Amino acid sequence: MQEVPTGDELLKVLGALGNPHRMRIVGALLEGRNYVSRLARELGIGRPLLHMHLQRLEAAGLVVGTLELSESGKSMKYFELTPFCFALTPQSVATAALTLPEEERTTVKESAK
């Protein structure tokens, strides 16, 4: 049985995937792990922007980065996808919402009015 994420976990994942660049990064990493410079070239975005997006994906637990030394001794950061699967149903969202801190649940209720 699949574990239902907490409200905070679900918000992190949805926030991380709620950007077209980050969705493209996930798509590119589906082909296998890659290092930042090559990934930036393949996606056509700058390394600083890519790094920021990768940090957001990593914080959500969707990718993992490892620092490795190349044959020439250069430090290279590789990123790869972590296995993930989230079922978004009204029930799973409601269950996750119940785990949110009280002040966040109150804010959600007030914004729905």
All heavy atoms as an XYZ file, in Angstrom:
865
protein
N       0.840     -1.194      0.000
C       0.000      0.000      0.000
C       0.877      1.247      0.000
O       1.876      1.317      0.707
C      -0.896     -0.019      1.246
C      -1.902      1.080      1.268
S      -3.130      0.776      2.561
C      -3.064      2.336      3.379
N       0.521      2.240     -0.781
C       1.303      3.461     -0.886
C       1.084      4.335      0.336
O      -0.034      4.500      0.813
C       0.897      4.227     -2.143
C       1.692      5.495     -2.348
C       1.261      6.198     -3.624
O       0.607      5.629     -4.464
N       1.621      7.445     -3.747
N       2.175      4.880      0.849
C       2.095      5.760      2.003
C       1.578      7.135      1.569
O       2.005      7.678      0.554
C       3.481      5.898      2.625
C       3.496      6.651      3.917
C       4.884      6.675      4.534
O       5.541      5.622      4.554
O       5.295      7.751      4.984
N       0.651      7.685      2.333
C       0.101      9.009      2.035
C       1.058     10.059      2.598
O       1.439      9.983      3.765
C      -1.310      9.171      2.647
C      -1.845     10.567      2.409
C      -2.259      8.142      2.070
N       1.476     11.041      1.787
C       2.388     12.067      2.289
C       1.689     12.991      3.285
O       0.463     13.140      3.262
C       2.798     12.833      1.026
C       1.659     12.631      0.084
C       1.098     11.269      0.401
N       2.493     13.606      4.146
C       1.938     14.613      5.043
C       1.601     15.849      4.221
O       2.024     15.982      3.065
C       2.948     15.010      6.136
O       4.064     15.679      5.508
C       3.432     13.816      6.938
N       0.877     16.761      4.831
C       0.539     17.999      4.146
C       1.772     18.775      3.731
O       1.858     19.272      2.602
N       2.752     18.867      4.634
C       3.982     19.593      4.311
C       4.738     18.926      3.168
O       5.255     19.599      2.272
C       4.882     19.705      5.542
C       4.367     20.719      6.544
O       3.628     21.644      6.148
O       4.711     20.601      7.742
N       4.816     17.593      3.182
C       5.503     16.873      2.110
C       4.797     17.091      0.780
O       5.444     17.350     -0.243
C       5.557     15.375      2.424
C       6.472     15.021      3.566
C       6.287     13.596      4.059
O       5.245     12.966      3.768
O       7.196     13.112      4.758
N       3.492     17.005      0.791
C       2.727     17.188     -0.438
C       2.890     18.609     -0.982
O       3.071     18.810     -2.188
C       1.246     16.867     -0.208
C       0.357     16.856     -1.438
C       0.868     15.870     -2.492
C      -1.070     16.519     -1.054
N       2.875     19.603     -0.097
C       3.078     20.984     -0.542
C       4.460     21.177     -1.157
O       4.605     21.876     -2.169
C       2.872     21.951      0.627
C       1.424     22.135      1.078
C       1.373     22.948      2.364
C       0.601     22.788     -0.015
N       5.493     20.553     -0.571
C       6.850     20.653     -1.128
C       6.916     20.043     -2.520
O       7.502     20.617     -3.435
C       7.862     19.950     -0.216
C       8.349     20.777      0.918
C       9.456     20.041      1.661
C       9.879     20.818      2.879
N      10.907     20.103      3.637
N       6.326     18.866     -2.673
C       6.363     18.184     -3.968
C       5.595     18.975     -5.018
O       6.091     19.217     -6.126
C       5.808     16.748     -3.846
C       5.568     16.129     -5.208
C       6.758     15.889     -3.028
N       4.384     19.390     -4.682
C       3.585     20.149     -5.647
C       4.243     21.479     -5.992
O       4.230     21.907     -7.149
C       2.169     20.362     -5.116
C       1.326     19.102     -4.975
C      -0.025     19.427     -4.330
C       1.135     18.408     -6.305
N       4.831     22.134     -4.986
C       5.543     23.386     -5.239
C       6.750     23.169     -6.135
O       7.032     23.969     -7.029
N       7.462     22.077     -5.894
C       8.654     21.781     -6.700
C       8.285     21.474     -8.146
O       8.994     21.867     -9.069
C       9.428     20.615     -6.086
N       7.186     20.792     -8.354
C       6.786     20.434     -9.712
C       5.949     21.513    -10.388
O       5.645     21.402    -11.575
C       6.008     19.110     -9.698
C       6.839     17.892     -9.320
C       5.954     16.671     -9.185
C       7.951     17.657    -10.335
N       5.612     22.559     -9.653
C       4.767     23.622    -10.179
C       5.521     24.663    -10.982
O       5.159     25.835    -10.978
N       6.568     24.262    -11.674
C       7.353     25.174    -12.485
C       7.775     24.435    -13.755
O       8.265     23.306    -13.667
C       8.586     25.623    -11.690
C       9.480     26.542    -12.478
O      10.215     26.087    -13.346
N       9.437     27.825    -12.164
N       7.614     25.033    -14.925
C       7.951     24.330    -16.169
C       9.421     23.928    -16.262
O       9.736     22.863    -16.789
C       7.564     25.309    -17.277
C       7.210     26.593    -16.628
C       7.028     26.354    -15.165
N      10.336     24.755    -15.743
C      11.763     24.390    -15.779
C      12.002     23.128    -14.967
O      12.718     22.225    -15.399
C      12.642     25.511    -15.223
C      12.734     26.712    -16.099
N      13.190     26.662    -17.403
C      12.455     28.004    -15.857
C      13.175     27.874    -17.920
N      12.722     28.714    -17.010
N      11.392     23.062    -13.785
C      11.614     21.894    -12.928
C      10.980     20.646    -13.535
O      11.537     19.549    -13.412
C      11.121     22.175    -11.516
C      12.002     23.230    -10.824
C      11.739     23.350     -9.341
N      10.511     24.024     -9.007
C      10.387     25.340     -8.813
N      11.436     26.135     -8.935
N       9.231     25.857     -8.485
N       9.856     20.794    -14.192
C       9.261     19.642    -14.869
C      10.173     19.166    -15.996
O      10.355     17.952    -16.195
C       7.871     19.993    -15.401
C       6.840     20.144    -14.288
S       5.190     20.568    -14.881
C       4.732     19.057    -15.711
N      10.787     20.089    -16.712
C      11.730     19.720    -17.784
C      12.972     19.042    -17.216
O      13.514     18.111    -17.825
C      12.123     20.960    -18.593
C      10.980     21.473    -19.469
C      11.315     22.751    -20.228
N      12.531     22.623    -21.012
C      13.473     23.575    -21.061
N      13.339     24.709    -20.410
N      14.547     23.392    -21.798
N      13.420     19.487    -16.046
C      14.580     18.862    -15.390
C      14.256     17.413    -15.045
O      15.069     16.510    -15.294
C      14.997     19.660    -14.135
C      15.563     21.019    -14.537
C      16.009     18.875    -13.302
C      15.703     22.003    -13.385
N      13.087     17.182    -14.475
C      12.676     15.806    -14.152
C      12.657     14.971    -15.428
O      13.165     13.844    -15.449
C      11.308     15.782    -13.436
C      10.771     14.360    -13.348
C      11.416     16.396    -12.050
N      12.117     15.522    -16.498
C      12.085     14.799    -17.776
C      13.479     14.470    -18.282
O      13.733     13.356    -18.757
N      14.391     15.418    -18.175
C      15.763     15.193    -18.642
C      16.474     14.148    -17.783
O      17.238     13.326    -18.293
C      16.541     16.506    -18.634
N      16.230     14.165    -16.482
C      16.896     13.205    -15.588
C      16.282     11.816    -15.682
O      16.875     10.846    -15.195
C      16.870     13.714    -14.142
C      17.758     14.923    -13.874
C      17.573     15.418    -12.444
C      19.225     14.596    -14.148
N      15.143     11.705    -16.318
C      14.540     10.394    -16.532
C      15.457      9.518    -17.384
O      15.488      8.298    -17.249
C      13.167     10.554    -17.196
C      12.312      9.306    -17.324
C      12.016      8.707    -15.943
C      11.006      9.641    -18.014
N      16.240     10.166    -18.237
C      17.183      9.447    -19.101
C      18.403      8.958    -18.342
O      19.190      8.184    -18.869
C      17.608     10.343    -20.266
C      16.449     10.754    -21.156
C      16.841     11.782    -22.195
O      18.045     12.000    -22.424
O      15.919     12.380    -22.791
N      18.613      9.437    -17.129
C      19.766      9.024    -16.327
C      20.404     10.209    -15.635
O      20.086     11.363    -15.921
N      21.291      9.918    -14.725
C      21.945     10.985    -13.967
C      22.760     11.877    -14.887
O      23.177     11.459    -15.965
C      22.796     10.409    -12.842
C      24.046      9.749    -13.293
C      24.746      9.058    -12.137
N      26.152      8.893    -12.470
C      27.140      9.446    -11.814
N      26.913     10.133    -10.728
N      28.380      9.291    -12.199
N      22.961     13.111    -14.445
C      23.656     14.078    -15.274
C      24.312     15.106    -14.372
O      23.879     15.315    -13.245
C      22.665     14.762    -16.226
C      23.309     15.229    -17.501
O      24.517     15.410    -17.563
N      22.493     15.450    -18.523
N      25.351     15.751    -14.860
C      25.984     16.810    -14.070
C      25.469     18.175    -14.523
O      24.924     18.324    -15.621
C      27.513     16.717    -14.098
C      28.173     16.885    -15.444
C      28.643     18.128    -15.859
C      28.348     15.797    -16.292
C      29.268     18.273    -17.074
C      28.970     15.938    -17.518
C      29.428     17.183    -17.901
O      30.044     17.337    -19.118
N      25.618     19.136    -13.630
C      24.966     20.438    -13.787
C      25.299     21.111    -15.113
O      24.402     21.565    -15.821
C      25.296     21.360    -12.585
C      24.752     22.759    -12.808
C      24.734     20.779    -11.295
N      26.569     21.192    -15.486
C      26.935     21.910    -16.714
C      26.302     21.287    -17.950
O      25.776     21.989    -18.808
C      28.454     21.954    -16.880
O      29.019     22.731    -15.854
N      26.346     19.969    -18.050
C      25.766     19.301    -19.222
C      24.249     19.469    -19.234
O      23.648     19.733    -20.268
C      26.116     17.824    -19.248
C      25.557     17.164    -20.517
C      25.702     15.666    -20.570
N      27.068     15.231    -20.425
C      27.409     14.025    -19.956
N      26.485     13.166    -19.580
N      28.671     13.682    -19.870
N      23.634     19.322    -18.072
C      22.187     19.475    -17.970
C      21.761     20.892    -18.364
O      20.778     21.080    -19.067
C      21.744     19.150    -16.544
C      20.273     18.903    -16.275
C      19.709     17.822    -17.182
C      20.070     18.522    -14.820
N      22.536     21.884    -17.935
C      22.227     23.275    -18.291
C      22.293     23.476    -19.803
O      21.419     24.127    -20.383
C      23.204     24.220    -17.584
N      23.296     22.901    -20.440
C      23.412     23.015    -21.900
C      22.236     22.322    -22.589
O      21.649     22.850    -23.529
C      24.737     22.415    -22.385
C      25.937     23.288    -22.157
C      27.163     22.778    -22.908
N      27.546     21.417    -22.551
C      28.329     21.088    -21.507
N      28.804     22.033    -20.725
N      28.646     19.829    -21.277
N      21.906     21.114    -22.129
C      20.828     20.357    -22.755
C      19.474     21.065    -22.623
O      18.656     21.006    -23.529
C      20.744     18.957    -22.149
C      21.895     18.062    -22.540
C      21.876     16.713    -21.830
O      20.933     16.437    -21.051
O      22.816     15.922    -22.057
N      19.261     21.730    -21.480
C      17.983     22.392    -21.240
C      17.968     23.842    -21.722
O      16.913     24.472    -21.774
C      17.630     22.337    -19.753
C      17.362     20.935    -19.204
C      17.197     20.980    -17.693
C      16.133     20.335    -19.854
N      19.147     24.377    -22.024
C      19.229     25.750    -22.510
C      18.970     26.799    -21.438
O      18.403     27.858    -21.733
N      19.364     26.503    -20.186
C      19.240     27.489    -19.108
C      20.582     27.634    -18.406
O      21.433     26.741    -18.477
C      18.124     27.124    -18.091
C      18.400     25.798    -17.402
C      16.778     27.089    -18.760
C      17.376     25.453    -16.320
N      20.779     28.769    -17.767
C      22.031     29.046    -17.089
C      22.234     28.153    -15.867
O      21.273     27.699    -15.237
N      23.505     27.916    -15.545
C      23.815     27.059    -14.396
C      23.278     27.591    -13.072
O      22.755     26.808    -12.274
C      25.326     26.807    -14.305
C      25.813     25.841    -15.354
C      27.253     25.506    -15.160
N      28.021     26.710    -14.846
C      29.250     26.945    -15.205
N      29.907     26.058    -15.882
N      29.858     28.057    -14.884
N      23.376     28.905    -12.796
C      22.827     29.383    -11.513
C      21.323     29.134    -11.390
O      20.847     28.700    -10.340
C      23.147     30.877    -11.515
C      24.310     31.025    -12.437
C      24.093     29.980    -13.503
N      20.582     29.373    -12.473
C      19.143     29.142    -12.449
C      18.851     27.643    -12.311
O      17.989     27.233    -11.529
C      18.493     29.694    -13.723
C      16.979     29.521    -13.838
C      16.257     30.246    -12.695
C      16.498     30.023    -15.189
N      19.587     26.824    -13.047
C      19.417     25.375    -12.960
C      19.700     24.892    -11.548
O      18.954     24.084    -10.995
C      20.336     24.668    -13.959
C      20.347     23.143    -13.869
C      18.971     22.567    -14.178
C      21.402     22.561    -14.796
N      20.780     25.381    -10.967
C      21.141     24.967     -9.615
C      20.031     25.307     -8.616
O      19.701     24.503     -7.744
C      22.468     25.607     -9.196
C      23.023     25.041     -7.944
N      23.509     23.760     -7.850
C      23.128     25.571     -6.706
C      23.896     23.538     -6.618
N      23.683     24.612     -5.905
N      19.440     26.492     -8.759
C      18.338     26.888     -7.879
C      17.155     25.924     -8.018
O      16.576     25.482     -7.032
C      17.900     28.317     -8.201
C      16.915     28.889     -7.218
S      15.217     29.244     -7.750
C      15.150     29.282     -9.465
N      16.830     25.563     -9.251
C      15.724     24.635     -9.485
C      16.051     23.237     -8.945
O      15.195     22.567     -8.373
C      15.378     24.560    -10.964
C      14.675     25.778    -11.475
N      13.494     26.249    -10.932
C      14.981     26.625    -12.497
C      13.103     27.325    -11.592
N      13.993     27.576    -12.542
N      17.295     22.804     -9.122
C      17.703     21.499     -8.609
C      17.636     21.460     -7.078
O      17.244     20.452     -6.496
C      19.115     21.153     -9.086
C      19.214     20.734    -10.549
C      20.659     20.762    -11.020
C      18.602     19.356    -10.767
N      17.993     22.559     -6.431
C      17.900     22.623     -4.969
C      16.446     22.456     -4.520
O      16.175     21.781     -3.530
C      18.459     23.941     -4.446
C      19.954     24.009     -4.471
C      20.485     25.356     -4.000
O      19.904     26.402     -4.290
N      21.583     25.328     -3.273
N      15.532     23.073     -5.237
C      14.107     22.965     -4.887
C      13.603     21.539     -5.069
O      12.882     21.011     -4.226
C      13.312     23.938     -5.760
C      11.860     24.034     -5.458
C      11.576     25.050     -4.350
N      10.172     25.109     -4.033
C       9.329     26.016     -4.511
N       9.749     26.972     -5.316
N       8.062     25.992     -4.164
N      14.027     20.889     -6.153
C      13.651     19.496     -6.386
C      14.279     18.570     -5.344
O      13.648     17.618     -4.883
C      14.063     19.058     -7.797
C      13.267     19.671     -8.943
C      13.970     19.434    -10.280
C      11.848     19.121     -8.978
N      15.503     18.889     -4.960
C      16.198     18.074     -3.950
C      15.533     18.235     -2.582
O      15.348     17.253     -1.853
C      17.680     18.463     -3.887
C      18.531     17.500     -3.109
C      20.016     17.768     -3.272
O      20.426     18.939     -3.466
O      20.778     16.808     -3.192
N      15.138     19.444     -2.232
C      14.473     19.686     -0.951
C      13.142     18.939     -0.867
O      12.721     18.546      0.217
C      14.251     21.187     -0.751
N      12.502     18.727     -2.012
C      11.238     17.993     -2.051
C      11.455     16.483     -2.105
O      10.485     15.721     -2.092
C      10.410     18.448     -3.252
N      12.710     16.061     -2.197
C      13.011     14.635     -2.232
C      12.820     13.988     -3.592
O      12.750     12.764     -3.692
N      12.760     14.787     -4.645
C      12.523     14.253     -5.985
C      13.812     13.927     -6.729
O      13.815     13.097     -7.629
C      11.675     15.231     -6.806
C      10.323     15.588     -6.189
C       9.618     16.633     -7.025
C       9.461     14.353     -6.022
N      14.898     14.612     -6.380
C      16.210     14.321     -6.950
C      17.225     14.278     -5.815
O      16.980     14.788     -4.719
C      16.669     15.373     -8.010
C      15.688     15.475     -9.161
C      16.928     16.721     -7.390
N      18.355     13.670     -6.119
C      19.457     13.637     -5.154
C      20.732     14.014     -5.901
O      20.929     13.620     -7.048
C      19.575     12.253     -4.468
C      19.908     11.163     -5.453
C      20.572     12.289     -3.339
N      21.565     14.818     -5.245
C      22.820     15.251     -5.843
C      23.999     14.633     -5.112
O      23.975     14.501     -3.891
N      25.016     14.254     -5.894
C      26.249     13.721     -5.309
C      27.437     14.414     -5.950
O      27.447     14.665     -7.157
C      26.369     12.197     -5.534
O      26.245     11.914     -6.923
C      25.320     11.432     -4.763
N      28.411     14.733     -5.130
C      29.629     15.391     -5.593
C      30.654     14.313     -5.921
O      30.911     13.430     -5.103
C      30.146     16.330     -4.502
C      31.044     17.466     -4.911
C      30.402     18.320     -5.996
C      31.372     18.323     -3.711
N      31.233     14.377     -7.113
C      32.213     13.387     -7.548
C      33.383     14.100     -8.205
O      33.251     15.212     -8.702
C      31.591     12.412     -8.543
C      30.448     11.609     -7.967
C      29.834     10.657     -8.976
O      30.491     10.356    -10.008
O      28.703     10.215     -8.736
N      34.531     13.419     -8.219
C      35.710     13.948     -8.900
C      35.829     13.318    -10.277
O      35.693     12.099    -10.421
C      36.982     13.651     -8.101
C      37.161     14.429     -6.807
C      38.437     13.987     -6.103
C      37.203     15.919     -7.066
N      36.078     14.151    -11.272
C      36.287     13.631    -12.620
C      37.696     13.048    -12.703
O      38.498     13.179    -11.778
C      36.107     14.743    -13.652
O      37.161     15.680    -13.541
N      38.006     12.412    -13.832
C      39.341     11.839    -14.029
C      40.413     12.912    -13.966
O      41.538     12.655    -13.555
C      39.406     11.100    -15.361
C      38.570      9.844    -15.376
C      38.608      9.150    -16.723
O      39.417      9.529    -17.601
O      37.818      8.213    -16.905
N      40.063     14.141    -14.343
C      41.030     15.240    -14.324
C      41.133     15.887    -12.944
O      41.892     16.824    -12.757
C      40.652     16.290    -15.369
O      39.404     16.879    -15.038
N      40.319     15.410    -11.998
C      40.363     15.953    -10.642
C      39.385     17.090    -10.402
O      39.376     17.679     -9.329
N      38.575     17.385    -11.396
C      37.587     18.455    -11.265
C      36.373     17.945    -10.486
O      35.888     16.844    -10.705
C      37.151     18.927    -12.653
C      36.173     20.066    -12.645
C      35.801     20.478    -14.054
C      34.748     21.547    -14.035
N      34.291     21.897    -15.380
N      35.877     18.764     -9.570
C      34.705     18.419     -8.779
C      33.446     18.652     -9.612
O      33.254     19.725    -10.170
C      34.678     19.288     -7.518
O      33.555     18.991     -6.750
N      32.594     17.619     -9.677
C      31.377     17.709    -10.487
C      30.202     17.224     -9.659
O      30.282     16.205     -8.989
C      31.508     16.853    -11.750
C      32.675     17.261    -12.616
S      32.941     16.121    -13.984
C      31.560     16.533    -15.021
N      29.097     17.972     -9.723
C      27.897     17.574     -9.004
C      26.936     16.909     -9.969
O      26.503     17.512    -10.947
C      27.230     18.773     -8.332
C      26.050     18.375     -7.468
C      26.098     18.982     -6.106
C      24.994     18.449     -5.227
N      24.718     19.293     -4.106
N      26.630     15.648     -9.670
C      25.694     14.872    -10.469
C      24.345     14.834     -9.771
O      24.272     14.764     -8.545
C      26.189     13.433    -10.638
C      27.265     13.282    -11.677
C      28.597     13.490    -11.366
C      26.940     12.921    -12.984
C      29.586     13.342    -12.316
C      27.921     12.774    -13.945
C      29.245     12.983    -13.599
O      30.209     12.844    -14.557
N      23.294     14.861    -10.550
C      21.940     14.748    -10.015
C      21.243     13.582    -10.692
O      21.482     13.293    -11.867
C      21.136     16.029    -10.247
C      21.505     17.125     -9.308
C      22.515     18.015     -9.620
C      20.851     17.260     -8.092
C      22.866     19.022     -8.741
C      21.196     18.263     -7.206
C      22.204     19.145     -7.533
N      20.385     12.910     -9.929
C      19.564     11.840    -10.470
C      18.223     11.842     -9.767
O      18.085     12.362     -8.655
C      20.252     10.491    -10.337
C      20.550     10.076     -8.923
C      21.380      8.804     -8.868
O      21.081      7.856     -9.615
O      22.320      8.775     -8.070
N      17.239     11.268    -10.446
C      15.899     11.180     -9.873
C      15.869     10.161     -8.743
O      16.589      9.170     -8.787
C      14.887     10.740    -10.936
C      14.554     11.729    -12.036
C      13.631     11.078    -13.061
C      13.906     12.970    -11.463
N      15.025     10.413     -7.775
C      14.711      9.398     -6.781
C      13.377      8.794     -7.210
O      12.549      9.482     -7.823
C      14.579     10.004     -5.368
O      13.546     10.984     -5.376
C      15.880     10.643     -4.916
N      13.161      7.530     -6.926
C      11.867      6.951     -7.300
C      10.755      7.643     -6.515
O      10.850      7.792     -5.299
C      11.991      5.479     -6.873
C      13.445      5.247     -6.642
C      14.048      6.572     -6.310
N       9.741      8.088     -7.205
C       8.605      8.700     -6.508
C       7.319      8.415     -7.259
O       7.319      8.226     -8.469
C       8.791     10.206     -6.284
C       8.845     11.046     -7.535
C       7.688     11.549     -8.115
C      10.067     11.371     -8.113
C       7.738     12.338     -9.252
C      10.132     12.161     -9.254
C       8.966     12.646     -9.823
N       6.240      8.378     -6.493
C       4.908      8.161     -7.052
C       3.908      8.721     -6.051
O       3.901      8.322     -4.885
C       4.653      6.676     -7.282
S       2.996      6.349     -7.918
N       3.109      9.665     -6.488
C       2.102     10.282     -5.626
C       0.742     10.158     -6.306
O       0.583     10.560     -7.449
C       2.407     11.766     -5.375
C       3.679     11.983     -4.625
C       4.876     12.187     -5.286
C       3.679     11.974     -3.237
C       6.059     12.378     -4.592
C       4.853     12.157     -2.537
C       6.049     12.362     -3.209
N      -0.201      9.593     -5.581
C      -1.567      9.507     -6.079
C      -2.330     10.712     -5.559
O      -2.490     10.871     -4.351
C      -2.219      8.212     -5.606
N      -2.748     11.579     -6.449
C      -3.505     12.762     -6.053
C      -4.993     12.487     -6.225
O      -5.511     12.489     -7.336
C      -3.099     13.976     -6.886
C      -1.747     14.570     -6.567
C      -1.447     15.732     -7.509
C      -1.696     15.052     -5.130
N      -5.606     12.218     -5.135
C      -7.051     12.008     -5.119
C      -7.628     12.964     -4.089
O      -6.898     13.461     -3.213
C      -7.394     10.564     -4.711
O      -6.974     10.362     -3.350
C      -6.722      9.546     -5.627
N      -8.908     13.239     -4.147
C      -9.498     14.092     -3.108
C      -9.227     13.534     -1.706
O      -8.931     14.289     -0.778
C     -10.991     14.085     -3.447
C     -11.036     13.876     -4.924
C      -9.905     12.930     -5.204
N      -9.270     12.218     -1.570
C      -9.041     11.598     -0.264
C      -7.596     11.794      0.205
O      -7.358     12.130      1.361
C      -9.364     10.094     -0.310
C      -9.182      9.394      1.025
C     -10.105      9.928      2.106
O     -11.275     10.173      1.853
N      -9.579     10.139      3.304
N      -6.619     11.605     -0.701
C      -5.220     11.752     -0.286
C      -4.899     13.204      0.069
O      -4.151     13.470      1.004
C      -4.263     11.228     -1.360
O      -4.303     12.018     -2.533
N      -5.482     14.144     -0.661
C      -5.269     15.565     -0.348
C      -5.913     15.902      0.996
O      -5.312     16.576      1.837
C      -5.810     16.472     -1.475
C      -5.764     17.936     -1.070
C      -5.018     16.245     -2.761
N      -7.128     15.423      1.231
C      -7.813     15.682      2.505
C      -7.055     15.067      3.670
O      -6.908     15.694      4.732
C      -9.241     15.145      2.451
N      -6.543     13.863      3.485
C      -5.768     13.201      4.541
C      -4.492     13.978      4.827
O      -4.128     14.194      5.987
C      -5.440     11.751      4.142
O      -6.667     11.057      3.909
C      -4.643     11.043      5.205
N      -3.804     14.421      3.786
C      -2.580     15.207      3.963
C      -2.889     16.537      4.645
O      -2.133     17.002      5.506
C      -1.902     15.446      2.612
N      -4.012     17.143      4.306
C      -4.390     18.432      4.894
C      -4.586     18.323      6.403
O      -4.313     19.270      7.142
C      -5.650     18.976      4.237
N      -5.050     17.169      6.866
C      -5.258     16.976      8.301
C      -3.961     17.012      9.102
O      -3.981     17.239     10.303
C      -5.984     15.648      8.560
C      -7.429     15.581      8.083
C      -7.970     14.168      8.253
C      -8.286     16.590      8.817
N      -2.828     16.795      8.428
C      -1.534     16.794      9.124
C      -0.892     18.176      9.168
O       0.155     18.342      9.792
C      -0.545     15.815      8.449
O      -0.193     16.327      7.159
C      -1.131     14.424      8.338
N      -1.489     19.151      8.487
C      -0.924     20.506      8.491
C      -1.066     21.119      9.881
O      -2.044     20.855     10.583
C      -1.638     21.394      7.468
C      -1.412     21.030      6.003
C      -2.349     21.834      5.114
C       0.031     21.262      5.614
N      -0.100     21.966     10.257
C      -0.240     22.679     11.536
C      -1.533     23.498     11.546
O      -2.018     23.928     10.504
C       0.983     23.603     11.566
C       1.962     22.975     10.629
C       1.140     22.274      9.583
N      -2.088     23.703     12.716
C      -3.392     24.376     12.862
C      -3.435     25.720     12.145
O      -4.411     26.035     11.473
C      -3.729     24.556     14.342
C      -5.101     25.150     14.585
C      -6.244     24.300     14.025
O      -6.178     23.069     14.097
O      -7.210     24.892     13.496
N      -2.386     26.534     12.247
C      -2.420     27.856     11.617
C      -2.499     27.750     10.104
O      -3.127     28.570      9.453
C      -1.230     28.733     12.038
C       0.138     28.221     11.629
C       0.771     27.255     12.626
O       0.130     26.896     13.631
O       1.917     26.847     12.399
N      -1.897     26.711      9.506
C      -1.990     26.536      8.060
C      -3.384     26.066      7.667
O      -3.909     26.470      6.639
C      -0.933     25.546      7.571
C       0.477     26.115      7.643
C       1.518     25.151      7.124
O       1.200     24.313      6.264
O       2.668     25.244      7.590
N      -4.003     25.216      8.478
C      -5.361     24.760      8.177
C      -6.339     25.917      8.281
O      -7.244     26.049      7.479
C      -5.773     23.630      9.127
C      -5.159     22.309      8.717
C      -5.702     21.191      9.532
N      -4.894     21.139     10.737
C      -5.223     20.482     11.829
N      -6.352     19.835     11.903
N      -4.429     20.458     12.869
N      -6.141     26.812      9.247
C      -7.012     27.968      9.417
C      -6.876     28.896      8.212
O      -7.865     29.393      7.682
C      -6.662     28.720     10.712
O      -6.764     27.817     11.798
C      -7.578     29.901     10.931
N      -5.626     29.093      7.726
C      -5.391     29.952      6.578
C      -6.067     29.370      5.345
O      -6.662     30.084      4.550
C      -3.873     30.092      6.320
O      -3.263     30.609      7.500
C      -3.592     31.014      5.158
N      -5.989     28.043      5.167
C      -6.621     27.398      4.023
C      -8.131     27.584      4.075
O      -8.763     27.914      3.085
C      -6.241     25.899      3.974
C      -7.069     25.172      2.926
C      -4.753     25.741      3.670
N      -8.738     27.397      5.254
C     -10.177     27.555      5.393
C     -10.605     28.992      5.096
O     -11.598     29.238      4.432
C     -10.628     27.192      6.820
C     -10.625     25.704      7.089
C     -11.066     25.446      8.524
C     -10.865     24.004      8.925
N     -11.161     23.777     10.338
N      -9.826     29.974      5.588
C     -10.184     31.376      5.383
C     -10.048     31.768      3.908
O     -10.841     32.539      3.399
C      -9.300     32.278      6.253
C      -9.647     32.161      7.737
C      -8.674     32.939      8.618
O      -7.721     33.551      8.089
O      -8.879     32.923      9.837
N      -9.048     31.226      3.215
C      -8.879     31.612      1.815
C      -9.929     30.958      0.924
O     -10.169     31.408     -0.187
C      -7.472     31.222      1.329
O      -7.314     29.810      1.325
N     -10.580     29.904      1.414
C     -11.627     29.243      0.633
C     -12.950     30.008      0.703
O     -13.854     29.753     -0.079
C     -11.822     27.808      1.137
N     -13.077     30.931      1.645
C     -14.337     31.693      1.799
C     -14.530     32.679      0.684
O     -13.691     33.168      0.069
C     -14.334     32.437      3.139
C     -14.432     31.487      4.308
C     -14.448     32.280      5.589
C     -14.503     31.357      6.790
N     -14.458     32.084      8.039
